[in-house]
Amino acid sequence: MNRGYGGALALAAGVLASGPGALAQQVTPPGLVDQTRIAPFRYVGGMQPVMDDTVFAHVLLDQAEDRWNGRNHEFRYDGQGWVGTDYNKLWFKSQGTVLSQGRFAEGQHEALYDRSISTFFDLQAGVRADLDSGPTRIWAALGVQGFSLYAFDVEASAYASDSGHYAARLRGSYDLLITNRLILQPEAELNFYTKADLGRRTGSGLSDIDSGLRLRYEFTRKLAPYVGVSYAGLFGQSASFARRFGEPANRVSFTFGMRSWF
């Protein structure tokens, strides 16, 4: 017993006498000694603590649907996508409707620079092109997009053309979770113009409203079929232009389609 105790004391005394270097060599595996001297710490999992300069991409097809009003079918799509970092993005938006006569209407396409200005909102600026079966119009665009109080998804945009026309658009939607996969989404879009444009069949003031109530089931987060009801209404001069061309000013439709993102 005394002999073992004395041996342990002798071993401890020898290590202390050899200095801190010998103690480090005993504790640190030989292959890591040089690396420890060069890099005193490592990133957890090899990831840097700040990743706001990493480039990501996202595409959302919010609406790809058939609308049936009891007599005619229309196809409506609405999507957007972006590529960039947490603070700076290149953002694209596109929407349009294929009417029962085969005419492509309400085609609006935007290319925007997007800059994060707060935790929940981005500032966007760029160009909008109205490209469909009607005359082409080009607008400068400026707006904000993000999540407001109570997680409403909102967009507010202003537009100016070189011909002295100005326009504004307001959009909003909200996801009401009935279950984790069954979601009810009300949404609405309002368009305003300062001057009438017969070629585009838009009047001054409040021109049109497109709204809907959709119930979707997310088989996966990236793929969700839905059913619902939609209302598309024209007002003022826009309604008069529609009647002149033999089109209804108000349409209530049963809607079914697919929402997807990647």
C-alpha positions as a printed Julia matrix, in Angstrom:
262×3 Matrix{Float64}:
   0.0    0.0     0.0
   2.78   2.46    0.98
   4.88   1.37   -1.98
   2.05   2.19   -4.51
   1.33   5.5    -2.84
   4.97   6.48   -3.04
   5.09   5.56   -6.77
   2.14   7.84   -7.53
   3.79  10.73   -5.73
   6.99  10.19   -7.67
   5.1   10.21  -11.0
   3.29  13.45  -10.14
   6.51  15.11   -9.09
   8.15  14.13  -12.36
   5.36  15.61  -14.47
   5.4   18.9   -12.55
   9.16  19.1   -12.8
   8.96  18.7   -16.59
   6.9   21.91  -16.92
   3.53  22.81  -18.62
   4.7   21.62  -22.05
   5.01  18.05  -20.88
   1.55  18.24  -19.3
   0.06  19.54  -22.57
   1.7   16.71  -24.49
   0.15  14.2   -22.11
  -3.34  15.71  -22.4
  -3.46  16.77  -26.08
  -3.38  14.01  -28.74
  -0.17  14.25  -30.79
  -1.97  14.96  -34.09
  -3.74  18.08  -32.73
  -0.8   19.85  -31.09
   0.2   21.87  -34.18
  -3.42  22.63  -35.15
  -4.14  23.94  -31.66
  -1.23  26.36  -31.91
  -2.38  27.63  -35.34
  -6.19  27.84  -34.73
  -7.19  28.35  -31.09
 -10.92  27.67  -31.89
 -13.14  26.02  -34.48
 -16.61  26.88  -35.88
 -19.32  24.54  -34.65
 -20.12  22.17  -37.49
 -17.79  24.14  -39.75
 -20.39  26.98  -40.04
 -19.49  30.61  -39.54
 -21.51  32.44  -36.87
 -22.9   34.99  -39.41
 -24.4   33.72  -42.68
 -26.16  36.85  -44.02
 -23.96  36.97  -47.16
 -24.96  33.5   -48.37
 -26.98  33.51  -51.62
 -30.34  31.73  -51.55
 -33.2   31.36  -54.06
 -36.92  30.85  -53.6
 -39.92  30.55  -55.97
 -43.57  30.62  -54.88
 -46.5   29.86  -57.2
 -49.24  31.16  -54.93
 -52.07  30.68  -57.43
 -52.36  28.27  -60.36
 -56.08  27.8   -60.63
 -59.13  27.26  -62.77
 -62.05  29.62  -62.18
 -65.54  28.52  -63.21
 -68.5   30.89  -62.97
 -71.14  28.39  -64.11
 -70.73  29.24  -67.81
 -67.07  29.8   -68.61
 -63.64  28.73  -67.38
 -60.66  31.01  -66.8
 -57.11  30.19  -65.78
 -55.39  32.45  -63.28
 -51.79  32.38  -62.08
 -49.85  34.49  -59.6
 -46.25  33.84  -58.6
 -43.04  35.43  -57.45
 -39.46  34.46  -56.75
 -36.17  35.92  -55.59
 -32.46  35.24  -55.46
 -30.0   36.94  -53.13
 -28.83  37.37  -49.55
 -30.7   38.28  -46.37
 -30.33  41.99  -47.14
 -30.16  42.29  -50.94
 -32.25  40.38  -53.46
 -33.34  40.39  -57.08
 -37.11  39.87  -56.97
 -39.48  38.8   -59.79
 -43.29  38.88  -59.82
 -45.75  37.77  -62.48
 -49.52  37.37  -62.72
 -52.16  37.06  -65.41
 -55.46  35.54  -66.52
 -56.32  33.49  -69.6
 -59.96  34.28  -70.37
 -62.48  31.83  -71.82
 -62.02  33.38  -75.3
 -58.31  32.54  -75.12
 -57.24  36.16  -74.58
 -54.4   36.74  -72.12
 -55.38  39.62  -69.81
 -54.16  41.36  -66.66
 -50.57  40.35  -67.39
 -48.29  42.24  -65.01
 -44.61  41.34  -64.64
 -42.06  43.0   -62.38
 -38.28  42.9   -61.93
 -37.22  44.56  -58.67
 -34.24  45.24  -56.47
 -35.19  44.31  -52.9
 -33.5   45.7   -49.79
 -34.33  44.69  -46.21
 -35.21  47.8   -44.19
 -36.5   46.18  -40.98
 -37.08  42.79  -39.42
 -40.36  42.29  -41.26
 -40.35  44.63  -44.28
 -38.4   45.08  -47.51
 -38.18  48.09  -49.82
 -38.5   47.24  -53.52
 -37.73  49.31  -56.62
 -37.56  48.42  -60.29
 -39.7   48.12  -63.39
 -43.15  46.73  -64.19
 -44.23  45.64  -67.67
 -47.87  45.06  -68.64
 -47.48  42.32  -71.25
 -50.51  40.39  -72.47
 -52.95  40.52  -75.39
 -53.43  44.27  -74.94
 -51.07  47.19  -75.56
 -47.78  47.09  -73.67
 -47.19  49.54  -70.86
 -43.94  50.1   -68.93
 -43.86  51.54  -65.42
 -41.27  52.48  -62.82
 -42.1   50.69  -59.56
 -41.52  51.47  -55.88
 -43.06  49.66  -52.92
 -42.78  47.75  -49.67
 -43.53  44.12  -48.91
 -43.54  42.11  -45.7
 -45.49  40.99  -42.65
 -47.58  43.48  -40.72
 -49.14  43.15  -37.29
 -50.7   39.71  -36.64
 -48.7   38.19  -39.55
 -50.69  39.65  -42.43
 -48.72  39.33  -45.69
 -48.99  42.78  -47.3
 -47.71  44.62  -50.36
 -48.08  48.31  -51.24
 -46.67  49.55  -54.55
 -46.72  52.79  -56.54
 -46.07  53.05  -60.29
 -45.27  55.86  -62.73
 -45.15  55.75  -66.54
 -43.39  58.08  -68.95
 -46.78  59.17  -70.33
 -47.8   60.81  -67.07
 -49.92  57.95  -65.75
 -49.65  56.87  -62.13
 -50.97  53.75  -60.44
 -51.03  52.02  -57.07
 -51.66  48.48  -55.92
 -52.49  47.09  -52.49
 -52.38  43.39  -51.71
 -52.96  41.44  -48.53
 -53.48  37.88  -47.37
 -53.58  35.89  -44.15
 -53.05  32.21  -43.36
 -55.55  30.91  -40.81
 -54.39  27.5   -39.56
 -57.36  25.21  -38.92
 -54.88  22.39  -38.41
 -51.15  22.2   -39.14
 -51.96  21.15  -42.72
 -55.44  22.57  -43.39
 -55.19  26.32  -43.98
 -57.82  28.92  -44.88
 -56.45  31.91  -46.77
 -58.42  35.12  -47.46
 -56.7   37.49  -49.88
 -57.47  40.68  -51.82
 -55.83  42.94  -54.39
 -56.91  46.49  -55.3
 -55.64  48.52  -58.26
 -55.89  52.31  -58.66
 -55.07  54.56  -61.65
 -54.93  58.34  -62.02
 -55.98  58.3   -65.71
 -58.13  56.08  -67.9
 -56.49  53.84  -70.5
 -58.96  52.44  -73.04
 -56.31  50.23  -74.62
 -55.76  48.48  -71.29
 -59.46  48.82  -70.35
 -58.63  50.5   -67.06
 -60.44  53.54  -65.68
 -59.34  56.24  -63.28
 -59.77  55.84  -59.55
 -60.43  52.4   -58.11
 -60.19  50.22  -61.21
 -60.61  46.65  -60.01
 -60.6   44.23  -57.09
 -59.54  40.6   -57.19
 -60.25  38.68  -53.99
 -60.78  35.14  -52.82
 -61.14  32.68  -50.0
 -59.15  29.47  -50.47
 -58.94  26.34  -48.36
 -55.77  24.34  -48.99
 -54.37  21.1   -47.65
 -50.59  20.83  -47.47
 -49.63  17.25  -48.25
 -46.14  18.68  -47.96
 -45.17  22.29  -47.27
 -44.17  22.59  -50.92
 -47.34  21.2   -52.52
 -50.91  22.07  -51.54
 -54.11  21.67  -53.59
 -56.94  24.03  -52.72
 -60.58  24.89  -53.4
 -62.36  28.16  -52.83
 -64.39  31.03  -54.2
 -63.1   34.15  -55.93
 -64.57  37.53  -56.79
 -63.26  39.79  -59.57
 -64.95  43.17  -59.85
 -64.48  46.21  -62.1
 -65.53  49.71  -61.07
 -66.23  53.08  -62.67
 -64.81  53.5   -66.16
 -63.23  50.03  -66.03
 -66.71  48.5   -65.69
 -67.97  50.65  -68.6
 -65.08  49.52  -70.82
 -65.81  45.86  -70.01
 -69.5   46.21  -70.93
 -68.55  47.98  -74.16
 -66.54  44.91  -75.18
 -69.26  42.49  -74.08
 -67.54  41.31  -70.9
 -69.04  41.14  -67.39
 -68.02  43.74  -64.83
 -68.31  41.32  -61.9
 -67.45  37.63  -61.71
 -67.95  35.23  -58.83
 -66.27  31.89  -59.51
 -65.67  28.52  -57.97
 -61.92  28.0   -57.78
 -59.67  24.97  -57.58
 -55.92  24.85  -58.07
 -52.47  24.08  -56.7
 -50.08  26.12  -54.56
 -46.39  25.17  -54.66
 -42.96  26.52  -53.83
 -39.33  25.49  -54.04
